[in-house]
Amino acid sequence: MGKRLCLTFPYRWQAIVGVNEASPQWQTLTKYPLRPRVLWRLWQDASQLVGVRFDDQTRYGVIDIDQGSPYYPSQNPHALATLRAALETIGIYRTVVIRSSWSGGLHLYLPLPEAVPTFGLASALQQCLEAQDLSIAQAQLEVFPNCKSYAYNGSYSEYNAHRLPLQPHSGSCLLDADLNPTFSDLGRFFEQWDLAAAAQDMRELREAISTARTNRRGKRRCYTNDIEAWLSDLRTEMAEGWTGYGQTNHLLKTIACYGVVFEGLQDEELTEFIHTSAIQAPGYFQWCRHQHEIKLKAAVWARSAQGYYWRLGDERQREGIFHGSGTDNVIPFSKNLQRSQEAQERIRTIVSQLTAEGTLPETPTARARVIAAQGVSLKTLYRHPELWHPDHWIAIEQWCKTPDVEPDLAIKEENSEELSESSKSSDGKEFYTSESLMKGRAIESGLVPFPSASSVRRSSMSEQCLENFPKSSSAQEFEASNVIQLCFPQLALFNSLDPTEVETDCLEAMVWGDRYFVLRRLVSLWSEGHADLVRDLCKRHSDWKFEVRACGPVEVNRDAP
């Protein structure tokens, strides 16, 4: 019997337990679901009561009729027959009736031969009972599963819980056709359960569930208390009328709303109702400043109210983004994109024109004002700073501009042809990803690097020229390294600079074309503490030439190597 009990009531999350007494104080077990053996042990415990809830699929339902309910047999002898007749309209022809406890309440179990959607069954049960004027209310007539509320923000709402049947010493027992107590063992209970389940018409029940879900989706949620409060508010405002200036539009709207929703007026009748009610309202002649056009305003508010409100009890008339299927008021994404592109093109045109005329200011604020005066909003301007802002637009212009640098006359004749070749346009050459954007380490290859501009900062250094810098080296060895020779106006070597003896200055490399990549790599290695490696490279390639030039005070990192 324990296995059959657990299979019949399989959902054990959020179970309820309580002491076996006349009015048990139920507690919900929220930490974990009951295990089958624990559920069976609690059911057998005469001092405890246990109840369960429903999953998203169920094979039974329960109807609870309390003893003090107007539908209890002693109060209304025909209520139980009416309830059973209502259940037959949705395909439920047999029930299992038990006494729920010593209080004498009734539980009608509705066994099903196969599982159905729980919420669908709840909707079908509620609607079939309400169609027979059987009002569902707590402590009178309750339905399990209930039509639970929707859960928001990822939360989960549970169905109401019901106590398990025939628990020992709880007063629960089977009842015969005359509602007399008979047996209280689970074996007899499940025998009647199986007979009742076999008698149900599942085709009719599934059709009823489908119809109930459709009816529920189309049902407007109008609450009587809210409607009465709304009506009372409208009548109060209309009765008070004008109490000061500036109230005409609000009062005309109130009158129009009342006329459409509660009087069902339309067109000319509604216009006349608004006009008549307005001029008869208290304070109209004293406070209303629109008396000369009150008829026109009444007609305007009549048309507006008919497009927004509808008569109480009718189907909804208003359509929009969140109402019905009207989506014509949504601006297509392509239209927004087109507007953005047109705005950007206007900015480019204005900037180009001002640049050609020489009237483009240098500061961002002045530049923004001049461009905005040409018909572009400041919001649009600051959305696209790359098209005009000095800190963005000029940097882009300089980035795209090829530097025009005169060649050094001190370059050796044997390398002039190579320098001429390297100073040609880089169109058609292969560019590699910049080292700063790589995940791995870059290898100096001699290919044209992506253009960059940088100044290298070091600790305190002074300008020195080393006359003993080695000048003889094998040109073939240098060229074999696949790195173009570096040529600079003056000679200097990094390792001769003593940061403890001089003031702060900055090491700046003056380079041309693709030679900048090699120098930048050397300075980077030096700054990272690989001075020995830099010295070794300089000794191997004595044709490299450098210029060290002071650039003024900079921020000093004393911890740098």
C-alpha positions in Angstrom: 0.0 0.0 0.0 2.9 2.4 0.7 4.2 2.1 -2.9 0.7 2.7 -4.3 0.2 5.7 -2.1 3.5 7.2 -3.2 2.7 6.5 -6.9 -0.7 8.0 -6.6 0.6 11.2 -4.9 4.0 11.6 -6.6 4.7 15.3 -6.1 6.4 15.7 -2.7 7.9 19.2 -2.9 6.6 21.8 -0.5 4.7 19.1 1.5 2.7 20.1 4.6 2.8 18.4 8.0 0.9 19.1 11.2 -0.1 17.6 14.5 -3.2 15.3 14.4 -5.7 17.5 16.2 -9.0 19.3 15.4 -7.4 22.4 14.0 -3.9 21.4 12.9 -1.2 24.1 12.5 0.1 23.2 9.1 3.8 23.7 8.3 5.4 23.6 4.9 8.6 21.7 4.3 10.6 24.0 2.1 14.1 22.7 2.3 13.8 19.4 0.4 11.1 17.0 -1.0 9.8 14.1 1.1 11.3 10.8 0.2 8.8 8.0 -0.5 9.7 6.1 2.7 9.3 9.3 4.8 5.9 10.0 3.2 4.7 6.5 4.0 6.0 6.8 7.6 4.3 10.1 8.2 1.1 8.7 6.8 1.2 5.8 9.2 2.1 8.0 12.2 -1.2 8.5 14.2 0.1 11.6 15.8 1.0 13.3 12.5 -0.9 14.6 9.5 0.7 15.0 6.1 -0.4 16.6 2.8 0.9 17.1 -0.7 0.7 19.4 -3.7 0.4 19.0 -7.5 3.0 18.9 -10.2 2.5 20.3 -13.8 0.8 17.0 -14.7 -1.8 15.2 -12.6 -3.9 12.1 -12.6 -6.5 13.2 -10.0 -8.4 16.1 -8.6 -10.1 16.8 -5.2 -13.1 18.9 -4.3 -13.4 19.9 -0.6 -16.8 20.7 1.0 -16.6 21.9 4.6 -19.3 21.1 7.0 -20.4 24.7 7.4 -20.6 25.3 3.7 -23.9 26.1 2.0 -23.2 23.2 -0.3 -22.9 20.6 2.5 -25.7 17.9 2.3 -27.2 18.9 5.6 -27.5 22.5 4.4 -28.5 21.8 0.8 -29.6 18.2 0.0 -29.4 18.9 -3.7 -26.0 20.6 -3.8 -23.9 17.3 -4.1 -26.1 16.1 -6.9 -25.7 19.4 -8.7 -21.9 19.2 -8.2 -21.7 15.7 -9.7 -23.9 16.7 -12.6 -21.5 19.6 -13.3 -18.6 17.2 -13.3 -20.3 15.0 -15.9 -20.4 17.9 -18.3 -16.6 17.7 -18.6 -16.3 13.9 -18.7 -15.9 13.1 -15.0 -18.6 10.5 -14.3 -17.4 8.8 -11.1 -16.0 10.1 -7.9 -14.6 8.6 -4.6 -16.3 10.3 -1.6 -14.5 10.2 1.8 -14.9 12.0 5.1 -11.8 14.2 5.4 -11.5 14.4 9.3 -13.5 14.2 12.5 -15.0 17.6 11.6 -17.2 15.9 9.0 -16.0 17.7 5.9 -16.2 15.9 2.5 -13.5 15.2 0.0 -14.5 14.1 -3.5 -11.6 12.5 -5.3 -11.6 12.6 -9.1 -9.4 9.8 -10.3 -8.2 9.9 -14.0 -6.8 7.0 -16.1 -4.0 9.2 -17.5 -2.2 12.4 -16.7 -3.5 15.8 -17.9 -2.2 19.3 -17.5 -2.7 20.4 -13.9 -3.6 24.0 -14.7 -5.9 22.9 -17.5 -7.8 20.6 -15.1 -8.0 23.4 -12.5 -9.5 25.8 -15.1 -12.0 23.2 -16.3 -13.1 22.3 -12.8 -13.6 25.9 -11.8 -15.5 26.9 -14.9 -17.8 23.9 -14.8 -18.8 24.6 -11.2 -19.2 28.3 -11.7 -21.5 27.6 -14.6 -23.9 25.9 -12.2 -23.7 28.8 -9.7 -21.4 26.9 -7.4 -19.2 29.6 -5.9 -15.6 28.5 -5.1 -14.4 30.0 -1.8 -12.1 29.0 1.0 -13.7 27.1 3.9 -16.8 26.5 1.8 -16.1 24.9 -1.6 -12.5 24.4 -2.7 -11.0 22.8 -5.8 -7.6 21.0 -5.9 -5.7 21.8 -8.1 -6.5 25.5 -7.9 -6.0 28.1 -10.6 -2.8 29.4 -9.0 -1.5 32.9 -9.7 1.3 33.6 -12.2 4.8 33.8 -10.8 7.1 36.7 -11.9 10.8 37.2 -12.2 11.7 33.5 -12.4 10.0 32.6 -9.2 7.7 29.5 -8.9 4.2 29.4 -7.4 2.9 26.2 -6.0 -0.6 24.8 -6.1 -2.5 24.5 -2.8 -1.9 21.5 -0.7 -4.4 18.9 0.5 -4.2 16.3 3.2 -3.7 12.7 2.3 -6.8 10.4 2.6 -7.6 7.8 5.4 -4.7 8.6 7.7 -4.9 6.6 11.0 -6.9 8.2 13.8 -7.6 11.3 11.7 -11.3 10.6 11.3 -11.0 10.0 7.6 -13.0 7.2 6.1 -14.9 6.0 3.0 -18.6 6.9 2.6 -21.3 5.0 0.9 -24.0 6.4 -1.4 -26.0 7.7 1.6 -22.8 9.3 3.0 -22.5 6.8 5.9 -19.0 5.8 7.1 -17.8 2.4 5.9 -14.1 1.5 5.6 -10.9 3.4 6.4 -8.2 1.1 4.8 -6.3 2.1 1.7 -7.0 -1.2 0.0 -10.7 -0.5 -0.4 -9.9 3.1 -1.2 -7.7 2.2 -4.2 -10.3 -0.4 -5.4 -12.9 2.4 -5.7 -10.2 4.6 -7.2 -9.5 2.3 -10.1 -13.2 1.8 -10.8 -13.8 5.5 -10.9 -10.8 6.2 -13.1 -12.0 3.6 -15.7 -15.4 5.3 -15.9 -14.1 8.8 -16.9 -14.4 10.0 -20.5 -10.9 11.4 -21.3 -11.9 12.7 -24.7 -14.6 14.9 -23.2 -12.3 16.0 -20.4 -9.5 17.0 -22.8 -11.9 19.0 -24.9 -13.2 20.7 -21.7 -9.6 21.5 -20.7 -8.9 23.0 -24.1 -12.1 25.1 -24.0 -11.3 26.2 -20.4 -7.8 27.4 -21.3 -9.2 29.3 -24.3 -11.9 30.9 -22.2 -9.4 31.9 -19.6 -7.0 33.6 -22.1 -9.9 35.6 -23.5 -11.4 36.5 -20.2 -10.9 40.1 -19.1 -9.9 40.5 -15.5 -12.4 43.0 -14.2 -12.9 43.2 -10.5 -16.2 44.5 -9.2 -14.6 46.5 -6.4 -12.2 48.3 -8.8 -15.1 49.2 -11.2 -17.2 50.5 -8.4 -14.4 52.6 -7.1 -13.7 53.9 -10.7 -17.3 54.9 -11.2 -17.4 56.6 -7.8 -14.3 58.6 -8.6 -15.7 59.8 -12.0 -19.1 60.8 -10.5 -17.3 62.7 -7.6 -15.2 64.7 -10.0 -18.2 65.5 -12.3 -20.3 66.6 -9.3 -17.6 68.9 -8.0 -17.0 70.6 -11.4 -14.6 73.5 -11.6 -12.8 74.7 -8.5 -10.2 76.8 -10.2 -8.5 77.7 -13.5 -6.8 75.2 -15.7 -9.2 72.3 -15.1 -11.2 72.3 -18.4 -9.4 69.5 -20.2 -9.2 67.2 -17.2 -13.0 67.6 -16.5 -13.9 67.1 -20.2 -11.8 63.9 -20.2 -13.6 62.7 -17.1 -17.0 63.3 -18.6 -16.0 61.6 -21.8 -14.7 58.6 -20.0 -17.9 58.3 -18.0 -20.0 58.6 -21.2 -18.2 55.9 -23.1 -17.6 53.3 -20.4 -20.8 53.6 -18.2 -23.3 55.2 -20.5 -22.3 53.6 -23.8 -22.5 56.8 -25.8 -20.8 57.4 -29.1 -20.3 60.1 -31.8 -22.8 62.9 -31.7 -24.6 61.6 -28.6 -21.3 61.5 -26.7 -20.4 65.0 -27.9 -23.7 66.4 -26.7 -23.4 64.6 -23.4 -19.9 66.1 -22.8 -21.1 69.6 -23.8 -24.3 69.5 -21.7 -22.6 68.0 -18.6 -19.8 70.6 -18.8 -21.9 73.7 -18.9 -24.2 72.4 -16.1 -21.2 71.5 -13.8 -20.6 73.8 -10.8 -18.0 76.6 -11.4 -18.2 76.5 -15.2 -19.1 80.1 -15.7 -16.7 81.3 -13.0 -13.5 79.3 -13.8 -13.7 77.9 -17.3 -11.8 80.1 -19.8 -12.8 78.0 -22.9 -16.5 78.8 -22.9 -16.2 80.3 -26.4 -15.0 76.9 -27.8 -16.5 74.4 -25.4 -18.5 72.8 -28.2 -15.3 72.2 -30.2 -13.4 70.8 -27.2 -16.3 68.5 -26.4 -16.2 67.1 -29.9 -12.4 66.6 -29.7 -12.6 64.8 -26.4 -15.4 62.6 -27.7 -13.3 61.4 -30.6 -10.3 60.8 -28.3 -12.3 58.9 -25.6 -13.9 56.6 -28.2 -10.4 55.7 -29.4 -9.2 54.9 -26.0 -12.1 53.6 -23.9 -14.9 51.2 -24.6 -18.3 50.4 -23.1 -18.1 48.2 -19.9 -18.8 44.6 -21.0 -17.7 45.0 -24.6 -14.6 43.5 -26.2 -11.5 45.6 -26.1 -11.3 48.2 -28.9 -7.9 49.8 -28.4 -5.0 48.4 -30.3 -1.3 49.1 -29.9 2.1 47.6 -29.1 0.9 45.8 -26.0 -2.8 45.6 -26.9 -4.1 43.4 -29.8 -2.0 43.1 -32.9 -1.5 46.7 -33.9 2.2 47.3 -34.5 2.0 50.1 -37.2 3.2 52.6 -34.6 6.6 50.8 -34.2 9.4 52.5 -36.2 11.3 49.8 -38.2 14.9 49.3 -37.3 16.0 50.0 -40.9 14.4 53.4 -40.6 16.4 54.2 -37.4 19.6 53.1 -39.1 18.9 55.3 -42.1 18.3 58.3 -39.9 21.6 57.6 -38.1 23.5 57.4 -41.4 22.0 60.6 -42.7 22.9 62.4 -39.5 26.5 61.2 -39.7 26.7 62.3 -43.3 25.5 65.8 -42.4 28.2 66.0 -39.7 30.9 64.9 -42.3 29.6 67.5 -44.8 29.6 70.3 -42.2 33.1 69.5 -40.9 34.5 69.3 -44.4 33.0 72.6 -45.3 34.3 74.4 -42.2 37.7 72.8 -42.7 37.8 74.0 -46.3 36.8 77.5 -45.2 39.3 77.5 -42.3 36.6 78.3 -39.8 36.6 75.1 -37.8 37.4 75.9 -34.2 40.2 74.0 -32.4 38.5 73.5 -29.0 35.8 70.8 -28.6 33.1 73.1 -27.1 33.5 75.8 -29.7 33.6 73.2 -32.5 30.4 71.5 -31.2 28.6 74.9 -31.1 29.5 75.8 -34.6 28.5 72.4 -36.0 25.2 72.4 -34.0 24.4 75.8 -35.4 24.3 74.1 -38.9 21.3 71.9 -37.9 22.8 69.0 -35.9 21.8 68.4 -32.3 24.5 68.2 -29.6 23.2 64.8 -28.6 23.8 63.5 -32.1 27.3 65.1 -32.2 28.5 63.5 -28.9 27.1 60.2 -30.1 29.6 60.3 -33.0 32.7 62.1 -31.7 35.0 60.4 -34.2 33.5 62.6 -36.9 34.3 66.0 -35.4 35.9 66.0 -31.9 39.5 67.1 -31.9 40.7 64.3 -29.6 39.2 61.7 -32.0 38.8 63.3 -35.4 42.4 64.8 -35.6 43.9 61.6 -34.3 42.2 59.6 -37.1 43.3 62.1 -39.7 46.9 61.9 -38.6 46.7 58.2 -38.4 45.7 57.9 -42.0 48.2 60.5 -43.2 51.6 59.1 -44.5 54.4 61.1 -42.9 56.5 63.1 -45.3 60.1 62.8 -44.0 63.2 63.8 -45.8 65.8 61.0 -46.1 69.1 61.3 -44.1 72.0 62.3 -46.2 74.3 60.3 -44.0 72.9 57.1 -45.1 75.5 54.9 -46.8 75.4 54.7 -50.6 75.2 50.9 -50.5 72.0 51.1 -48.6 70.4 54.0 -50.5 68.6 51.7 -52.9 67.2 49.7 -49.9 66.0 52.8 -48.2 64.4 54.0 -51.4 62.6 50.7 -51.7 61.4 50.8 -48.1 60.0 54.4 -48.4 57.7 53.5 -51.2 54.0 53.1 -50.7 53.1 50.1 -48.7 50.0 49.3 -50.8 49.9 45.7 -51.7 52.3 44.6 -48.9 51.3 42.3 -46.2 50.6 43.7 -42.8 50.8 41.7 -39.6 48.8 42.2 -36.4 50.4 44.7 -34.0 52.4 43.2 -31.3 50.3 44.9 -28.6 47.2 43.1 -29.9 48.8 39.6 -30.0 48.3 37.0 -27.4 51.7 35.4 -28.1 55.1 37.0 -28.6 55.9 38.8 -31.9 58.9 37.9 -34.0 60.7 40.6 -35.8 60.4 39.7 -39.5 61.1 42.9 -41.4 57.6 43.0 -42.8 55.8 46.4 -42.7 54.3 46.7 -39.3 51.0 48.4 -38.6 51.6 52.1 -38.2 51.9 53.4 -34.6 53.0 56.4 -32.8 54.6 56.3 -29.4 57.2 57.9 -27.2 59.2 55.7 -24.9 59.6 56.9 -21.3 62.5 55.9 -19.1 63.9 56.7 -15.7 66.1 59.7 -15.2 68.6 59.8 -18.2 70.8 62.5 -19.7 71.7 63.1 -23.3 75.1 61.5 -24.2 76.9 60.7 -27.4 79.3 57.7 -27.3 82.2 58.1 -29.6 83.4 54.6 -28.9 80.2 53.1 -30.4 81.4 50.3 -32.8 81.0 51.3 -36.4 82.3 48.2 -38.2 80.1 45.3 -38.8 79.3 42.8 -41.4 76.5 44.1 -43.6 75.8 40.6 -44.8 75.2 39.5 -41.2 72.8 42.4 -40.6 70.9 41.8 -43.8 70.7 38.1 -43.0 68.7 39.0 -39.9 65.9 40.1 -42.3 65.8 43.5 -40.5 66.4 46.7 -42.5 69.3 48.8 -41.2 68.4 51.5 -38.7 69.8 54.9 -39.5 69.8 57.9 -37.1 71.6 61.3 -37.2 73.7 60.8 -34.1 75.3 58.0 -32.2 74.4 56.8 -28.7 74.2 53.6 -26.7 71.7 52.9 -24.0 74.0 51.3 -21.4 76.1 54.4 -21.0 73.3 56.4 -19.4 73.4 56.7 -15.6 70.0 57.4 -14.1 71.4 58.5 -10.8 73.5 61.4 -12.1 71.2 63.4 -14.3 67.9 65.1 -14.3 64.7 63.6 -15.7 64.4 63.4 -19.4 62.8 61.2 -22.0 64.2 58.9 -24.6 62.6 59.5 -28.0 63.4 57.6 -31.1 63.3 59.4 -34.5 62.7 56.7 -37.1 61.5 56.3 -40.6 59.2 53.7 -42.1 59.6 50.1 -41.0 62.8 50.8 -38.9 60.6 52.0 -36.1 59.5 48.5 -35.3 63.1 47.4 -34.5 63.9 50.4 -32.3 60.6 50.1 -30.4 61.4 46.5 -29.7 64.9 47.3 -28.4 63.6 50.1 -26.1 60.8 47.8 -24.9 63.4 45.1 -24.0 65.6 47.7 -22.3 62.7 49.0 -20.2 61.7 45.5 -19.2 65.2 44.9 -17.7 66.8 43.0 -20.6 69.7 45.4 -20.9 72.3 42.6 -21.6 70.2 41.4 -24.5 70.1 44.9 -26.0 73.8 45.3 -25.6 74.4 42.0 -27.3 72.2 42.9 -30.2 73.9 46.3 -30.6 77.3 44.7 -30.7 76.2 42.1 -33.3 74.8 44.9 -35.5 77.1 47.8 -35.2 75.6 49.6 -38.2 72.6 50.5 -36.1 72.6 54.2 -35.2 70.6 56.0 -32.6 69.7 59.5 -31.4 69.0 60.1 -27.8 67.2 63.5 -27.3 66.0 65.1 -24.1 62.3 65.8 -24.1 61.8 67.6 -20.8 60.6 66.4 -17.4 58.4 63.4 -17.3 56.9 61.2 -14.5 59.7 59.0 -13.2 59.2 55.4 -12.1 62.1 54.9 -9.7 61.3 51.2 -9.5 61.9 50.7 -13.2 65.1 48.7 -14.1 
